[in-house]
């Protein structure tokens, strides 16, 4: 196998052309619909209803309510009997309107903060075509098990590209982020995203959602001024995440907040089962508040027995009040 090399944009574009038709099998739609699962015992398809969500994007066309159920499965193909998932990622620089007063220059993957939630099955081959148009050197460093050549610490210059290719192991909920120094700056400016590796046997049917806790140091004082779930402060406070009453929700939760040693996460009026780093098929324990260091991530499962609106937020209330605050809107199943 040739040693991976930085490649020019032209070659990247040629590969991209070859890969058009991209899209994968994203199952959740913004206009409602269903998420599909295969029953682990019987192999039967099972559908999980999704509440229609049609709310405005703000910021720079960013819509966290869409992001919450948006999974990028890549372009799937078979090579020598193996499943390959090809992903296209472009690093860029865009301005995000964080609230009515603050607009902020983000460094990001595919124009969004967090970057796309990349998803593969355990043992698949992952091939990420990364093009850097961000104006600075950037990389993609994945958490997982892979050789040094694709560890994402070698800078990819502006205007250049790189192919990261590795096996999707181990299963769990992981992350990727830029690894150019100062890494703190590159991550907190927006170069981070979630990487989910599903176990071979799959998981039980559930309404699957993604929350990434991120934060912004808007005045470069190495402290965070604004915090968010999925990139925009207070978005889910204004536009609660709709979920159905008694529906099992599987939350993929990641903390990528820099400058603070750890964040907590708390759900109101409910408890959740914890699958640490998503690396177990059975929950380890149940609680209603969990502490997560930077880059720590877990799967949390819960269902709400009563309809209504319920807060979720770090129990460090200053952080919640600085934007890391959201609501679930629990809707009766028969409505
Ligand atoms: Cu970077």
Boltz pocket constraint, residues with backbone or C-beta under 6 A from the ligand:
constraints:
  - pocket:
      binder: B
      contacts: [[A, 107], [A, 137], [A, 138], [A, 139], [A, 178], [A, 179], [A, 180], [A, 186], [A, 191]]
      max_distance: 6.0
